[in-house]
């Protein structure tokens, strides 16, 4: 069942995200940017948390979550503990949403338009997994670059 595979991959990714956040020697480094790197690891982490809460929580599970995407990129100096708490919460949101999905649900059109078109839930969740891992890689690179 695809939902089980997606759950495993998202939960693994969220675990890696938490490891990245916890691996910064100085938590202030998570908020560093440069002309070439406009998004800090902290902002990318907030973005991933917001993205999962929006698409899995608000859209699939109808949790009532209201996304503030602008704040994901404008907030700064959120504590490591708050980021970890957000990651843990997003993990539960993903698990809850995927637990209730059948293969038939995955074939249905996603409840909201995605990138201005009507596509299947399977497509959206697969796309979002790639999006998640893209930003996870950026965070990993950012952390390692600052550690050198």
C-alpha positions as CSV (number, residue, x, y, z in Angstrom):
1,X,0.0,0.0,0.0
2,X,1.5,3.3,-1.1
3,X,0.3,5.2,2.0
4,X,2.5,3.0,4.2
5,X,5.6,3.6,2.0
6,X,4.9,7.4,2.0
7,X,4.5,7.3,5.8
8,X,7.8,5.5,6.2
9,X,9.6,8.0,3.9
10,X,8.1,11.1,5.4
11,X,8.8,9.9,9.0
12,X,12.4,9.0,8.0
13,X,12.9,12.5,6.4
14,X,11.5,14.2,9.5
15,X,13.8,12.3,11.7
16,X,16.7,13.4,9.5
17,X,15.5,17.0,9.7
18,X,15.4,16.8,13.4
19,X,19.0,15.4,13.4
20,X,20.1,18.3,11.2
21,X,18.5,20.9,13.5
22,X,20.1,19.2,16.6
23,X,23.5,19.0,14.9
24,X,24.1,22.7,14.6
25,X,26.9,23.5,17.1
26,X,25.5,27.0,17.7
27,X,21.8,27.4,17.1
28,X,22.3,30.9,15.9
29,X,24.0,29.4,12.9
30,X,20.7,28.0,11.7
31,X,19.6,31.6,10.9
32,X,22.7,32.7,8.9
33,X,22.2,33.7,5.3
34,X,24.3,35.3,2.6
35,X,23.8,36.9,-0.8
36,X,24.1,33.5,-2.4
37,X,22.0,31.7,0.3
38,X,18.9,33.8,1.0
39,X,17.0,31.2,3.1
40,X,18.4,30.1,6.4
41,X,18.2,26.5,7.6
42,X,15.8,27.8,10.3
43,X,13.5,29.3,7.8
44,X,13.6,26.2,5.6
45,X,12.7,24.1,8.6
46,X,9.8,26.4,9.4
47,X,8.8,26.1,5.8
48,X,8.8,22.3,5.8
49,X,6.8,22.2,9.1
50,X,4.3,24.7,7.7
51,X,4.1,22.8,4.4
52,X,3.3,19.5,6.0
53,X,0.8,21.0,8.5
54,X,-0.9,22.7,5.6
55,X,-1.2,19.9,3.1
56,X,-1.5,16.9,5.4
57,X,-3.1,18.6,8.4
58,X,-5.4,21.3,7.1
59,X,-6.1,19.8,3.7
60,X,-6.2,16.0,4.2
61,X,-7.1,15.8,7.9
62,X,-9.1,19.1,8.1
63,X,-7.2,20.0,11.3
64,X,-8.0,23.7,11.1
65,X,-4.3,24.6,10.7
66,X,-4.0,28.1,9.1
67,X,-0.7,28.5,7.3
68,X,1.3,31.8,7.4
69,X,3.8,31.1,4.6
70,X,5.3,34.6,4.8
71,X,6.2,34.0,8.5
72,X,8.0,30.8,7.5
73,X,10.5,32.9,5.6
74,X,10.5,36.0,7.8
75,X,10.7,34.6,11.3
76,X,14.2,34.4,12.8
77,X,15.8,33.2,16.0
78,X,13.2,30.6,16.7
79,X,14.8,28.3,19.3
80,X,16.1,24.9,18.5
81,X,13.6,23.4,21.0
82,X,10.7,25.1,19.2
83,X,11.9,23.8,15.8
84,X,12.2,20.3,17.2
85,X,8.7,20.6,18.7
86,X,7.4,21.7,15.3
87,X,9.1,18.7,13.6
88,X,7.6,16.3,16.1
89,X,4.2,17.8,15.7
90,X,4.5,17.6,11.9
91,X,5.5,13.9,12.2
92,X,2.2,13.2,14.0
93,X,0.2,15.2,11.5
94,X,1.7,13.2,8.6
95,X,1.1,9.9,10.4
96,X,-2.5,10.8,11.2
97,X,-3.3,11.9,7.6
98,X,-1.7,8.9,5.9
99,X,-3.2,6.4,8.4
100,X,-6.6,7.3,7.1
101,X,-5.8,7.1,3.4
102,X,-6.7,4.1,1.2
103,X,-5.3,3.4,-2.3
104,X,-8.6,4.6,-3.6
105,X,-8.2,7.9,-1.7
106,X,-4.8,8.4,-3.2
107,X,-6.3,8.1,-6.7
108,X,-8.8,10.8,-6.0
109,X,-8.3,14.4,-6.9
110,X,-6.5,16.3,-4.1
111,X,-9.0,18.4,-2.2
112,X,-7.5,21.7,-3.4
113,X,-5.9,22.8,-6.6
114,X,-2.2,22.1,-6.6
115,X,0.0,24.4,-8.6
116,X,-3.1,25.6,-10.4
117,X,-4.4,22.2,-11.5
118,X,-6.5,19.3,-10.3
119,X,-4.2,16.4,-9.7
120,X,-4.4,13.2,-7.7
121,X,-3.6,13.0,-4.0
122,X,-0.9,10.5,-4.9
123,X,0.7,13.0,-7.2
124,X,0.7,15.8,-4.6
125,X,2.1,13.6,-1.8
126,X,4.8,12.3,-4.1
127,X,5.7,15.8,-5.3
128,X,5.8,17.1,-1.7
129,X,8.2,14.3,-0.7
130,X,10.6,15.5,-3.4
131,X,10.1,19.1,-2.2
132,X,10.8,18.0,1.4
133,X,14.0,16.2,0.5
134,X,15.2,19.1,-1.7
135,X,15.0,21.4,1.3
136,X,16.5,18.8,3.6
137,X,19.5,18.6,1.4
138,X,19.9,22.4,1.4
139,X,19.7,22.3,5.2
140,X,22.3,19.6,5.4
141,X,24.7,21.5,3.1
142,X,24.1,24.7,5.0
143,X,25.1,23.0,8.3
144,X,28.1,21.3,6.9
145,X,29.3,24.5,5.2
146,X,29.2,26.4,8.4
147,X,30.9,23.6,10.3
148,X,34.0,23.8,8.1
